[in-house]
Amino acid sequence: MRPACAVSRLLTLNLPRASAPHAVVAGTLIRRYLSLGAELGARPLDGPGLRAFLRPRSRGEVAEEGAGEDAPPYVKREPASGRSVYFETYGCQMNVNDTEIAWSILQKNGYQKASSCTEADVILLVTCSIREKAEQTIWNRLKQLAALKSKRAKSQVPLKIGILGCMAERLKEEILEKEKLVDILAGPDSYRDLPRLLTITATGQKAVNVLLSLDETYADVMPVQVNSQAKTALISIMRGCNNMCSYCIVPFTRGRERSRPISSILQEVKILSDQVLQLIQERANICKQIHLPAQSGSTAMLKAMRRGYTREAYLELVEHVRKIIPGVSLSSDFIAGFCGETEDDHLQTISLLRQVQYNVGYLFAYSLRKKTHAHHKMKDSVPAVVKQRRLEELIAVFREEATKLNTELVGTEQVVLVEGASKRSKVELCGRNDANIKVIIPNLVIPCDWSPDMHASIRPGDYISVQITSASSQSLKGTPIYFTTLNKSAMVTSKQLDTVSDRQ
């Protein structure tokens, strides 16, 4: 089994694949450490105190983005001048995150990304020390890079090779002595110092910084993905480890446990979430529908449900999503008659349904579930007859608002992915449009958009351009016009979304 010390301190956001609706949900629970702000000693006479020799940034403070260690006056930091850097990452997800942090810092200091090690001016190996085999992999790789370094043309900038991360921390002396080709050693807490270290190597010297920190979390550094094809993004919520498991090297290579400020975590989650929303907006092959479960429109009920947000925060999120994705289709869940729900709470849920206007809704009367917090701590106080009446009122309001939204699509041309036969009619087919709304069409032979003279039968999996003729709260009906593709319909769809946005 792989020890989870370094991995468990990460949140993972999965980026959307090339189909289906996607919801963007992110949240975290982390522990805060007590501040190290207590004074460490009084100043003797007029001389400097101990604090004068400590790093000026205390835990929890956010430094200026991209700021690194101050170089000593005898080391002049030269600009990168377009020097290219290539990363090779070994080990756990934490090392992937470290790579993205290091690249973010170097990119802000003028470095370019090389597509391969043969094109790079700097090769940085982000290393792992969790097992002996992991370290042996690095030793073998260094031997391969030695040949690459020796073949470097004299007319080129000398190739620099660096070891970053846990192995640099654990085997610093051995690396410098055994492998003379290593120019840079930087431990997990020294990535801000990389620009200065690279400046030192430009003079032909070795550069080393493997000092561990009590407060470094890179809270202000927004990681930049090295692999543009990656389908996930990692968010570091803490660094180091205090567990001191008898088999594990992590506390000695990554230092003591410390958490990032919650505000910096939420800011990074927001940035990544916005990137996902932007991706959904831009790509024709991603359905423009997001599920945002509300459960209630009453802040008091949301608190009782332990939902972690208020009505106001939910509405702010809806506005933000619609700003990035005009015409987005929203779906939601609602519970009628939760423990202690008053008539005023119920009316607030009704008003939320009217204010947001959902295309799809999943509404249910509350039923007590054993083992839940509500079962142990709360009373199922709303009578069944009241629950049912409130549920029916919520359903009526949802259908009324969904019908308004769907009616706006009557007369428009929609791209529909055909799923199969309609459940209610053997002569009709059922599919979904870009908003994930069900569309019913007659099963006809229609022309192909690539050749008007050719006609074909519609089959599941086909993309069809459909003229919408009628609407209800649950579905749309239309007439199939011709076969199409997502690429050919993207421009038409974009114009239609703009029209819907203007109406809203």
C-alpha positions as CSV (number, residue, x, y, z in Angstrom):
1,M,0.0,0.0,0.0
2,R,1.1,3.5,-0.7
3,P,1.3,5.7,2.4
4,A,-1.3,8.4,2.2
5,C,0.5,11.1,4.3
6,A,1.2,13.5,1.4
7,V,-1.8,12.6,-0.7
8,S,-4.6,13.1,1.8
9,R,-3.9,16.8,2.1
10,L,-5.3,17.5,-1.4
11,L,-8.7,18.4,-2.7
12,T,-9.3,17.2,-6.3
13,L,-11.6,18.9,-8.8
14,N,-12.5,16.8,-11.8
15,L,-12.7,18.7,-15.0
16,P,-15.6,17.9,-17.3
17,R,-15.4,15.3,-19.9
18,A,-16.8,15.7,-23.4
19,S,-20.4,15.0,-22.7
20,A,-23.2,15.3,-20.2
21,P,-24.1,18.1,-17.7
22,H,-21.7,19.0,-15.0
23,A,-22.1,20.5,-11.6
24,V,-19.3,22.5,-10.0
25,V,-19.2,21.7,-6.2
26,A,-16.2,22.3,-4.0
27,G,-15.9,22.5,-0.2
28,T,-13.3,21.9,2.5
29,L,-12.9,21.2,6.2
30,I,-9.5,22.0,7.6
31,R,-8.0,22.7,11.0
32,R,-6.4,26.0,11.8
33,Y,-3.1,26.2,13.7
34,L,-2.5,28.7,16.5
35,S,-0.6,31.8,15.3
36,L,3.1,32.0,15.9
37,G,2.6,35.7,16.5
38,A,3.8,35.7,20.1
39,E,6.9,37.8,20.6
40,L,10.0,35.6,20.9
41,G,11.9,37.8,23.3
42,A,12.4,41.3,24.3
43,R,14.9,43.5,22.5
44,P,18.2,43.7,24.5
45,L,19.3,47.3,24.8
46,D,19.4,48.9,21.4
47,G,20.5,45.8,19.5
48,P,18.4,43.5,17.3
49,G,16.1,40.9,18.9
50,L,15.5,37.4,17.8
51,R,12.6,38.4,15.6
52,A,15.0,40.5,13.5
53,F,16.5,37.2,12.3
54,L,13.2,35.5,11.5
55,R,11.4,35.5,8.1
56,P,9.1,38.5,8.1
57,R,6.0,36.6,6.9
58,S,4.1,34.8,9.7
59,R,1.7,31.9,9.2
60,G,-1.6,32.9,7.6
61,E,-0.3,36.1,6.0
62,V,-0.5,36.2,2.2
63,A,2.6,37.6,0.6
64,E,2.7,39.4,-2.7
65,E,2.0,36.9,-5.4
66,G,5.1,35.4,-6.9
67,A,7.4,37.0,-4.4
68,G,10.5,35.0,-3.6
69,E,13.3,35.2,-1.1
70,D,15.4,38.4,-1.2
71,A,18.7,37.7,-2.9
72,P,21.8,38.7,-0.9
73,P,23.4,41.9,-2.2
74,Y,26.3,40.0,-3.8
75,V,23.9,37.9,-6.0
76,K,22.3,39.9,-8.7
77,R,19.2,38.2,-10.0
78,E,19.3,38.2,-13.8
79,P,16.1,38.0,-15.8
80,A,15.3,34.6,-17.3
81,S,15.6,36.0,-20.8
82,G,13.3,33.3,-22.2
83,R,15.2,30.4,-20.8
84,S,13.1,27.2,-21.1
85,V,12.4,24.8,-18.3
86,Y,11.2,21.2,-18.4
87,F,9.6,19.4,-15.4
88,E,9.6,15.6,-14.7
89,T,7.4,14.7,-11.8
90,Y,7.7,11.5,-9.8
91,G,5.6,10.2,-6.9
92,C,2.3,11.3,-5.3
93,Q,-0.3,13.9,-6.2
94,M,1.4,16.3,-3.8
95,N,4.4,16.3,-6.1
96,V,2.1,17.1,-9.0
97,N,0.9,20.1,-7.0
98,D,4.4,21.1,-6.1
99,T,5.3,21.0,-9.8
100,E,2.5,23.4,-10.6
101,I,3.6,25.7,-7.8
102,A,7.2,25.7,-9.0
103,W,6.1,26.3,-12.6
104,S,3.8,29.2,-11.5
105,I,6.8,30.9,-9.8
106,L,9.2,30.4,-12.6
107,Q,6.6,31.5,-15.2
108,K,6.1,34.8,-13.4
109,N,9.9,35.3,-13.5
110,G,10.1,35.0,-17.3
111,Y,10.8,31.3,-17.9
112,Q,9.2,29.5,-20.8
113,K,7.9,25.9,-20.8
114,A,9.9,23.4,-22.9
115,S,8.0,20.6,-24.7
116,S,10.8,18.1,-24.1
117,C,14.0,17.7,-22.1
118,T,16.1,17.9,-25.3
119,E,14.8,21.5,-25.9
120,A,15.1,22.7,-22.3
121,D,17.8,25.0,-20.8
122,V,16.7,23.8,-17.3
123,I,15.5,20.3,-16.3
124,L,13.9,20.0,-12.9
125,L,13.0,16.6,-11.4
126,V,10.3,16.8,-8.7
127,T,11.2,13.8,-6.6
128,C,9.8,11.3,-4.1
129,S,11.5,9.6,-1.2
130,I,8.6,7.5,0.1
131,R,10.3,4.2,-1.0
132,E,13.8,3.2,-2.0
133,K,12.6,2.2,-5.4
134,A,11.3,5.8,-6.0
135,E,14.8,7.2,-5.2
136,Q,16.5,4.5,-7.4
137,T,14.4,5.7,-10.3
138,I,15.8,9.2,-9.9
139,W,19.4,7.9,-9.7
140,N,18.9,6.1,-13.0
141,R,17.4,9.1,-14.6
142,L,20.3,11.3,-13.6
143,K,22.7,9.0,-15.4
144,Q,20.6,9.4,-18.5
145,L,20.6,13.2,-18.2
146,A,24.4,13.1,-17.7
147,A,24.7,12.0,-21.3
148,L,22.3,14.7,-22.5
149,K,24.3,17.4,-20.6
150,S,27.6,16.2,-22.1
151,K,26.2,16.5,-25.6
152,R,25.1,20.0,-25.1
153,A,26.5,22.3,-27.9
154,K,29.0,24.9,-26.6
155,S,27.1,27.5,-28.6
156,Q,24.0,26.9,-26.4
157,V,23.2,28.1,-22.9
158,P,24.7,25.4,-20.5
159,L,22.1,22.9,-19.5
160,K,21.1,23.1,-15.8
161,I,19.7,20.1,-13.9
162,G,17.9,20.4,-10.6
163,I,16.4,18.0,-8.0
164,L,13.3,19.4,-6.2
165,G,11.2,18.0,-3.4
166,C,11.6,15.2,-0.9
167,M,14.8,13.6,-2.3
168,A,16.6,16.9,-2.4
169,E,15.7,17.3,1.3
170,R,16.7,13.8,2.4
171,L,19.9,13.2,0.3
172,K,21.3,16.6,-0.3
173,E,24.9,15.8,0.5
174,E,24.9,12.5,-1.4
175,I,23.4,14.0,-4.5
176,L,25.9,16.8,-4.6
177,E,28.9,14.4,-4.1
178,K,27.7,11.4,-6.1
179,E,26.2,13.1,-9.1
180,K,28.3,16.1,-10.0
181,L,25.9,17.1,-12.8
182,V,23.2,18.3,-10.4
183,D,23.3,22.1,-10.3
184,I,20.3,22.9,-8.1
185,L,18.8,21.4,-4.9
186,A,15.6,22.8,-3.6
187,G,13.5,21.3,-0.9
188,P,9.7,21.3,-0.7
189,D,9.6,24.7,1.1
190,S,12.2,26.4,-1.2
191,Y,10.3,26.9,-4.5
192,R,9.9,30.6,-4.1
193,D,13.7,30.7,-4.1
194,L,14.1,29.0,-7.5
195,P,14.7,32.2,-9.5
196,R,17.6,33.1,-7.2
197,L,19.0,29.6,-7.3
198,L,18.9,29.5,-11.0
199,T,20.7,32.9,-11.1
200,I,23.5,31.4,-9.0
201,T,23.9,28.5,-11.3
202,A,24.4,30.9,-14.2
203,T,27.8,31.7,-12.7
204,G,28.8,28.0,-12.7
205,Q,28.2,27.5,-9.0
206,K,26.0,24.9,-7.3
207,A,22.8,26.3,-5.7
208,V,21.2,24.7,-2.6
209,N,18.2,25.6,-0.4
210,V,16.7,22.7,1.5
211,L,15.6,24.5,4.6
212,L,12.2,23.4,6.0
213,S,9.7,26.0,7.1
214,L,7.2,26.2,9.9
215,D,4.8,28.4,7.9
216,E,5.3,28.0,4.2
217,T,2.1,26.8,2.5
218,Y,2.4,28.7,-0.9
219,A,-1.1,30.1,0.0
220,D,-0.7,33.0,-2.4
221,V,0.7,31.1,-5.4
222,M,-1.9,30.0,-7.9
223,P,-0.7,26.7,-9.4
224,V,-0.3,26.5,-13.2
225,Q,-0.9,23.1,-14.8
226,V,2.2,21.8,-16.6
227,N,0.2,19.2,-18.5
228,S,-2.5,21.0,-20.5
229,Q,-4.2,17.6,-21.1
230,A,-4.8,16.9,-17.5
231,K,-8.4,16.1,-16.5
232,T,-8.0,17.0,-12.8
233,A,-6.8,19.9,-10.8
234,L,-5.2,19.6,-7.3
235,I,-5.8,22.0,-4.4
236,S,-3.3,21.7,-1.6
237,I,-5.0,22.5,1.8
238,M,-2.0,21.7,4.0
239,R,1.6,20.7,4.0
240,G,3.8,18.4,6.1
241,C,2.8,15.8,8.6
242,N,2.8,15.3,12.4
243,N,1.8,11.7,12.5
244,M,5.3,10.3,12.7
245,C,4.3,6.8,11.5
246,S,7.2,4.4,12.2
247,Y,7.7,3.5,8.5
248,C,7.3,7.0,6.9
249,I,9.8,9.5,5.8
250,V,7.3,12.3,5.0
251,P,7.6,14.3,8.3
252,F,11.4,14.5,7.8
253,T,11.3,15.5,4.1
254,R,8.2,17.9,4.2
255,G,8.4,19.2,7.8
256,R,5.8,19.8,10.4
257,E,2.1,19.9,9.6
258,R,0.6,23.4,8.8
259,S,-2.6,24.4,7.1
260,R,-3.3,27.0,4.5
261,P,-5.6,29.9,5.4
262,I,-9.2,29.0,4.5
263,S,-9.6,32.2,2.5
264,S,-6.8,31.2,0.1
265,I,-8.2,27.7,-0.4
266,L,-11.6,29.1,-1.2
267,Q,-10.1,31.6,-3.6
268,E,-8.3,28.9,-5.5
269,V,-11.4,26.7,-5.6
270,K,-13.3,29.7,-7.0
271,I,-10.7,30.3,-9.7
272,L,-10.8,26.6,-10.7
273,S,-14.6,26.5,-10.6
274,D,-14.7,29.6,-12.9
275,Q,-12.4,27.8,-15.3
276,V,-14.7,24.8,-15.4
277,L,-17.7,27.1,-16.0
278,Q,-15.8,28.9,-18.8
279,L,-15.0,25.5,-20.3
280,I,-18.7,24.5,-20.3
281,Q,-19.6,27.8,-21.9
282,E,-17.0,27.5,-24.7
283,R,-17.3,23.8,-25.7
284,A,-20.2,22.8,-27.9
285,N,-19.8,19.1,-26.8
286,I,-20.6,19.9,-23.1
287,C,-24.2,20.2,-22.1
288,K,-25.1,23.7,-20.8
289,Q,-26.8,22.4,-17.7
290,I,-25.7,22.5,-14.1
291,H,-27.4,20.9,-11.0
292,L,-27.5,23.3,-8.0
293,P,-29.4,21.6,-5.2
294,A,-31.0,24.1,-3.0
295,Q,-33.3,22.0,-0.7
296,S,-34.9,25.1,0.8
297,G,-35.3,28.8,0.1
298,S,-35.2,29.6,3.9
299,T,-31.9,30.4,5.5
300,A,-33.2,29.1,8.8
301,M,-34.1,25.7,7.2
302,L,-30.7,25.6,5.4
303,K,-29.0,26.0,8.8
304,A,-31.1,23.3,10.3
305,M,-30.3,21.0,7.4
306,R,-26.6,21.8,7.8
307,R,-26.3,22.9,4.2
308,G,-23.5,25.4,4.9
309,Y,-24.8,28.3,2.9
310,T,-27.6,30.9,3.1
311,R,-30.3,31.9,0.7
312,E,-28.4,35.0,-0.3
313,A,-25.2,33.0,-1.0
314,Y,-27.1,30.6,-3.2
315,L,-28.7,33.4,-5.2
316,E,-25.3,35.0,-5.6
317,L,-23.9,31.6,-7.0
318,V,-26.8,31.4,-9.5
319,E,-26.2,34.9,-10.7
320,H,-22.5,34.1,-11.1
321,V,-23.1,30.9,-13.1
322,R,-25.6,32.7,-15.4
323,K,-23.1,35.5,-16.0
324,I,-20.5,33.1,-17.3
325,I,-22.9,30.7,-19.1
326,P,-25.7,32.8,-20.6
327,G,-28.9,30.7,-21.1
328,V,-27.6,27.9,-18.8
329,S,-30.2,25.4,-17.7
330,L,-30.4,24.8,-13.9
331,S,-31.8,21.9,-12.1
332,S,-32.3,21.5,-8.3
333,D,-33.6,19.4,-5.4
334,F,-36.2,20.6,-2.8
335,I,-37.6,19.1,0.4
336,A,-41.0,20.0,1.6
337,G,-41.8,19.8,5.3
338,F,-38.4,19.3,6.9
339,C,-38.2,19.2,10.7
340,G,-39.5,22.5,12.1
341,E,-40.4,24.1,8.8
342,T,-42.9,26.9,9.2
343,E,-45.3,28.3,6.7
344,D,-43.0,31.3,6.2
345,D,-40.1,29.0,5.5
346,H,-42.3,27.2,2.9
347,L,-43.2,30.6,1.3
348,Q,-39.5,31.5,1.0
349,T,-38.9,28.3,-0.9
350,I,-41.7,29.1,-3.3
351,S,-40.2,32.6,-3.8
352,L,-36.8,31.0,-4.6
353,L,-38.4,28.8,-7.2
354,R,-40.0,31.8,-8.8
355,Q,-36.8,33.9,-8.6
356,V,-34.4,31.4,-10.0
357,Q,-36.6,29.6,-12.5
358,Y,-35.4,26.0,-12.9
359,N,-35.7,23.9,-16.0
360,V,-35.6,20.6,-14.1
361,G,-36.7,20.0,-10.5
362,Y,-36.7,17.1,-8.1
363,L,-39.2,17.8,-5.3
364,F,-40.1,15.5,-2.4
365,A,-41.9,15.5,0.9
366,Y,-39.5,15.0,3.8
367,S,-39.2,11.5,5.2
368,L,-37.2,10.8,8.4
369,R,-34.2,8.5,7.8
370,K,-32.7,6.5,10.7
371,K,-29.1,7.1,11.7
372,T,-29.2,10.7,10.4
373,H,-28.6,13.7,12.6
374,A,-32.3,14.7,12.2
375,H,-33.3,11.3,13.5
376,H,-31.2,11.6,16.6
377,K,-31.5,15.3,17.4
378,M,-34.6,16.7,15.7
379,K,-38.4,16.1,15.7
380,D,-40.3,15.3,12.5
381,S,-42.8,18.0,13.5
382,V,-44.6,18.8,10.2
383,P,-47.8,16.7,9.8
384,A,-47.9,14.4,6.7
385,V,-51.0,16.2,5.3
386,V,-49.2,19.6,5.5
387,K,-46.1,18.1,3.9
388,Q,-48.2,16.8,1.0
389,R,-49.9,20.2,0.6
390,R,-46.6,22.1,0.6
391,L,-45.1,19.6,-1.9
392,E,-48.0,20.1,-4.3
393,E,-47.6,23.8,-4.1
394,L,-43.9,23.6,-4.8
395,I,-44.5,21.3,-7.8
396,A,-47.2,23.7,-9.2
397,V,-44.9,26.7,-8.9
398,F,-41.9,24.8,-10.5
399,R,-44.0,23.7,-13.4
400,E,-45.4,27.1,-14.0
401,E,-41.9,28.7,-14.1
402,A,-40.4,25.8,-16.2
403,T,-43.2,26.2,-18.7
404,K,-42.4,29.8,-19.1
405,L,-38.7,29.0,-19.8
406,N,-39.5,26.2,-22.2
407,T,-42.1,28.3,-24.1
408,E,-39.4,30.8,-24.9
409,L,-37.8,28.1,-27.0
410,V,-40.9,27.7,-29.2
411,G,-39.9,28.7,-32.8
412,T,-36.2,28.3,-32.2
413,E,-33.9,25.7,-33.9
414,Q,-32.4,23.3,-31.3
415,V,-29.7,20.7,-31.7
416,V,-30.9,17.5,-30.2
417,L,-29.0,14.3,-29.4
418,V,-31.4,11.4,-30.1
419,E,-31.5,8.9,-27.2
420,G,-34.1,6.4,-28.5
421,A,-37.8,5.7,-28.8
422,S,-40.3,7.8,-26.8
423,K,-41.9,5.9,-23.9
424,R,-45.3,7.2,-24.8
425,S,-45.4,6.7,-28.6
426,K,-43.9,4.1,-30.9
427,V,-43.8,6.6,-33.8
428,E,-41.9,9.2,-31.9
429,L,-38.3,9.6,-30.7
430,C,-36.9,11.2,-27.6
431,G,-33.7,13.2,-27.2
432,R,-32.0,16.0,-25.3
433,N,-31.1,19.5,-26.3
434,D,-28.0,21.5,-25.1
435,A,-29.9,22.4,-21.9
436,N,-30.6,18.7,-21.2
437,I,-34.3,19.3,-21.8
438,K,-36.3,16.3,-23.2
439,V,-37.3,16.9,-26.8
440,I,-39.9,14.7,-28.5
441,I,-39.8,14.4,-32.3
442,P,-41.6,12.2,-34.9
443,N,-39.5,9.4,-36.4
444,L,-39.1,10.6,-40.0
445,V,-36.6,10.3,-42.8
446,I,-34.8,13.6,-43.1
447,P,-32.1,15.2,-45.3
448,C,-28.4,15.1,-44.3
449,D,-26.8,18.5,-43.9
450,W,-23.7,17.4,-45.9
451,S,-25.9,16.6,-48.9
452,P,-29.5,17.9,-49.3
453,D,-30.2,15.2,-51.9
454,M,-29.5,12.4,-49.4
455,H,-32.1,11.3,-46.8
456,A,-31.8,8.8,-43.9
457,S,-33.7,7.5,-41.0
458,I,-33.0,8.9,-37.5
459,R,-31.1,6.6,-35.1
460,P,-30.1,6.8,-31.5
461,G,-26.8,8.8,-31.2
462,D,-27.6,11.1,-34.1
463,Y,-27.5,14.9,-33.8
464,I,-30.6,16.4,-35.3
465,S,-31.6,20.0,-35.9
466,V,-35.1,20.4,-34.6
467,Q,-37.7,23.2,-35.0
468,I,-39.4,23.6,-31.6
469,T,-43.2,23.7,-32.1
470,S,-44.6,23.4,-28.5
471,A,-43.5,23.2,-24.9
472,S,-44.6,22.0,-21.4
473,S,-42.9,22.1,-18.1
474,Q,-41.4,18.7,-18.7
475,S,-40.4,18.6,-22.4
476,L,-40.3,20.2,-25.8
477,K,-41.9,19.0,-29.0
478,G,-40.5,19.7,-32.5
479,T,-40.0,18.8,-36.1
480,P,-36.7,17.3,-37.2
481,I,-35.2,19.3,-40.1
482,Y,-31.8,17.7,-40.9
483,F,-28.9,15.7,-39.6
484,T,-26.1,17.9,-38.2
485,T,-22.9,17.8,-36.1
486,L,-21.9,19.7,-33.0
487,N,-19.2,21.6,-34.8
488,K,-21.6,22.8,-37.5
489,S,-24.2,23.7,-35.1
490,A,-22.0,25.5,-32.6
491,M,-22.3,28.9,-34.2
492,V,-26.1,28.6,-34.4
493,T,-26.3,27.5,-30.8
494,S,-24.2,30.5,-29.6
495,K,-26.6,32.9,-31.3
496,Q,-29.6,31.2,-29.7
497,L,-28.0,31.5,-26.3
498,D,-27.4,35.2,-26.8
499,T,-31.1,35.6,-27.7
500,V,-32.2,33.7,-24.5
501,S,-29.7,35.8,-22.4
502,D,-31.2,39.0,-23.8
503,R,-34.7,37.9,-22.9
504,Q,-33.6,37.1,-19.3
